[in-house]
Amino acid sequence: MEFRRDVVILLGPPGAGKGTQARKVMAETGLPQISTGEMLRDAAARKTGLGLRAKKVMEAGGLVDDETVNGVVQERIDSPGCKDGFILDGYPRNVVQAGMLDTVLSPADRVLVVELVVDIEALVGRLTARRTCSKCNTIYNVQTHPPKRAGVCDACGGLLVQRSDDTEAVIRDRLETYERQTRPLTEYYKAKDLYRKVDGMGAIDRVSERIVALIRGMAAGAEAATGE
């Protein structure tokens, strides 16, 4: 029997809010978040061979090679926890990775691609103010979404830190890389009629409501088409 999964791909430049939205959508839908960035940073923290190689690239604002990322993602989406679907946060990053993903998804899977559209200059300000919990990876912004206690995570009490790649020079380099390598995914998924966009500059809860509505609309439309 072939399982039908709901697959949500979140696109948007670094700092657009993909991680925050993926967590909120996960809480609302039950679909697990798959963040390649978090998986690679975890490997770096554990000082695995892969992690140390990835850490050097990420700290310079670069992107980890396709082969490494593809392997990490495929292993995760083939796991039992993803049998009903999943949310991809930060993957695919380019058309090559998108092609690889196409080969491992089932024809029965329902795929929705949502781009978070943001103002670039506002984004730079958002990123330089971003802080991440060193224990549970919850994301805060000292300007727009600060913790109740400065430097301390509301959820677990962990220390909030600024990522080494959240400096303005590195951020602008990452944005240029995004435009060059990841922007073509917009046309790739438009051609497949899978692409939708959401204003990522609005209130966090409002953005997540729009994404969840798109997911539920996708499921309802597919069920209507098959008479289920």
C-alpha positions in Angstrom: 0.0 0.0 0.0 1.4 3.4 -0.9 1.1 6.1 1.8 0.1 9.6 0.9 2.1 12.3 2.7 1.5 16.0 3.0 4.9 17.6 2.1 5.3 21.3 2.7 8.4 23.1 1.4 9.1 26.6 2.9 11.1 28.9 0.7 12.5 32.3 1.5 15.8 34.1 2.0 17.8 33.5 5.2 16.0 35.0 8.2 12.6 35.2 6.4 11.1 33.2 9.3 11.1 29.7 7.9 12.2 28.1 11.1 9.7 30.0 13.3 6.9 29.3 10.9 7.8 25.6 10.5 7.6 25.2 14.3 4.2 26.9 14.5 2.8 24.9 11.5 4.1 21.7 13.1 2.3 22.5 16.3 -0.9 23.2 14.4 -0.8 20.2 11.9 1.4 17.6 13.6 3.7 17.5 10.6 7.3 17.2 11.8 9.8 20.0 10.9 12.9 19.0 9.0 15.5 21.7 9.2 18.7 20.9 7.4 20.4 23.8 9.1 19.6 22.5 12.6 20.7 18.9 11.7 24.0 20.2 10.3 24.6 22.5 13.3 23.9 19.6 15.6 26.4 17.5 13.8 28.9 20.4 14.1 28.2 20.6 17.9 28.9 16.9 18.2 32.1 17.4 16.2 31.4 14.6 13.7 33.4 14.6 10.5 30.5 15.8 8.6 29.7 18.4 11.2 33.2 19.9 11.3 33.2 20.2 7.5 29.8 21.8 7.5 30.7 24.2 10.4 33.5 25.8 8.4 31.3 26.4 5.4 28.4 27.7 7.4 30.5 30.1 9.5 31.8 31.6 6.3 28.2 32.1 5.1 28.4 29.4 2.4 26.2 26.4 1.6 27.0 22.8 2.4 27.5 20.6 -0.7 24.4 19.0 -2.3 25.6 15.4 -1.8 25.9 15.8 2.0 22.6 17.7 2.4 20.7 15.3 0.2 21.9 12.3 2.2 20.9 13.9 5.5 17.4 14.8 4.2 16.7 11.5 2.5 17.6 9.5 5.7 15.2 11.7 7.7 12.2 11.7 5.4 12.4 7.9 5.0 12.1 7.5 8.8 8.8 6.3 10.5 8.3 9.8 12.0 7.6 11.2 8.5 5.1 8.6 7.3 2.3 11.1 7.3 4.3 14.0 5.9 6.7 16.7 6.9 7.7 20.3 6.6 11.0 21.1 4.8 12.7 24.2 6.3 15.6 25.4 4.2 15.6 22.6 1.7 15.8 22.3 -1.3 18.3 25.2 -1.8 18.7 24.8 -5.5 17.2 23.1 -8.6 19.7 20.1 -8.3 18.4 19.4 -4.8 14.8 19.8 -5.9 15.4 17.2 -8.6 16.8 14.8 -6.1 13.8 15.4 -3.8 11.4 14.6 -6.7 13.0 11.2 -7.1 12.4 10.2 -3.4 8.9 11.5 -3.1 6.0 9.2 -4.0 3.6 10.1 -6.8 0.9 9.9 -4.1 2.5 12.6 -2.0 0.7 16.0 -1.9 3.3 18.8 -2.2 2.8 22.5 -1.4 5.6 25.0 -1.8 5.2 28.3 0.1 7.6 31.2 -0.3 7.8 33.8 2.5 8.1 37.1 0.7 10.1 39.7 2.7 11.7 43.2 2.4 15.4 42.7 2.2 16.6 45.7 4.2 14.1 44.9 6.9 15.4 41.4 6.8 19.0 42.4 7.5 17.8 44.3 10.6 15.8 41.3 11.7 18.7 38.9 11.3 21.2 41.0 13.2 18.7 41.1 16.1 18.1 37.4 16.0 19.0 35.2 19.0 18.7 31.4 19.2 18.4 29.2 22.2 21.5 27.1 22.7 19.5 24.2 24.1 16.2 23.9 22.2 16.8 26.1 19.2 13.8 28.4 19.8 14.3 31.6 17.9 13.8 35.1 19.3 14.3 38.7 18.0 15.5 41.3 20.5 13.5 44.0 18.7 10.3 42.3 17.7 10.0 39.1 19.7 12.2 39.4 22.8 12.3 36.8 25.6 10.7 37.6 28.9 14.2 37.7 30.5 17.0 39.1 28.5 19.3 36.4 27.2 17.2 33.5 28.5 14.9 31.2 26.6 11.2 31.3 27.7 10.7 27.7 26.8 13.6 25.9 28.5 15.7 28.5 30.3 18.7 28.0 27.9 21.2 30.7 27.0 20.3 32.8 24.0 23.2 33.3 21.6 23.8 35.1 18.3 24.8 32.8 15.6 28.2 33.5 14.0 26.6 33.9 10.6 24.2 36.6 11.8 26.6 39.5 11.2 25.7 42.0 8.5 28.6 41.2 6.2 27.8 37.5 6.3 24.1 38.1 6.0 24.5 40.1 2.8 26.7 37.5 1.3 24.1 34.8 2.2 21.4 36.9 0.6 23.4 37.2 -2.6 24.0 33.4 -2.6 20.2 32.9 -2.1 19.3 35.0 -5.1 21.8 33.2 -7.3 21.2 29.6 -6.2 17.8 29.4 -4.6 15.7 32.0 -6.4 15.4 29.7 -9.5 13.3 27.3 -7.4 10.4 29.8 -7.6 10.1 29.2 -11.4 10.8 25.5 -11.0 7.8 25.0 -8.7 5.6 27.5 -10.5 6.0 25.3 -13.6 4.7 22.3 -11.5 1.8 24.4 -10.2 2.9 23.8 -6.6 4.0 27.3 -5.7 2.2 29.8 -3.4 3.5 32.9 -1.7 2.7 34.5 1.7 3.7 37.9 3.0 6.4 37.1 5.6 6.6 40.6 7.1 3.3 40.3 8.9 2.6 39.2 12.5 4.0 35.8 13.1 0.7 34.2 14.0 -1.0 35.7 11.0 1.7 34.3 8.7 1.3 30.8 10.2 -2.5 31.0 9.8 -2.1 31.7 6.1 0.3 28.8 5.7 -2.0 26.4 7.6 -4.9 27.5 5.5 -3.0 26.7 2.3 -2.1 23.2 3.7 -5.7 22.4 4.6 -6.9 23.7 1.2 -4.4 21.4 -0.5 -5.7 18.4 1.4 -9.3 19.3 0.8 -8.7 19.9 -2.9 -7.0 16.6 -3.3 -9.7 14.7 -1.5 -12.4 16.3 -3.6 -10.6 15.4 -6.8 -10.3 11.7 -5.7 -13.8 11.6 -4.2 -12.5 10.6 -0.8 
